[in-house]
Amino acid sequence: MFCALAENMEFFRDKLNLFVAFAPVVRLDNCTSGLIKMLKDTVKLENMFKKYKVFELTPLKQNNKGFYYFHKLFPEISRLGIQLLSDENPKEINRVSLEAFLAHYPSGTSLKSILHFKQIMNKKSFQHFDYGKEENLKRYE
């Protein structure tokens, strides 16, 4: 979006009065997601995903309200799932917006994004995705 604004400022001048942008995740030292921590410390899950050709985690569906209804029926079990996927302490999540959040949760991500998070956590450095020495030379040189 910023690139479009920078290249076509005249077009957006009368249509936009505020632009707020969030930077990408660059530090994951304090990540509390159980799933991310499991991936960080082992290659077993990574190998399993690749073996069974799972390259998209929780893909977006037409109707993602299943989590919302599940949370309504089984709130304690739902909190355990939230702990695993997002935060160790579900009490930190705003309860007023939790149901709206669950109607769109999880939004989905690629295995490559998860593996990139793993690399950032293990190397404690923000950098391009590491494909290995040979592939990195082809892609980044």
Secondary structure, DSSP 4 states (H G I P E B T S, - for coil): -HHHHHH-HHHHHTT-S----PPPP---TT---HHHHHHHH-SHHHHHHHHTT--EES---S--THHHHHHHH-HHHHHHHHHHHT-S-GGGS-HHHHHHHHTT----EEHHHHHHHHHHHHHTS--S----HHHHHHHH-
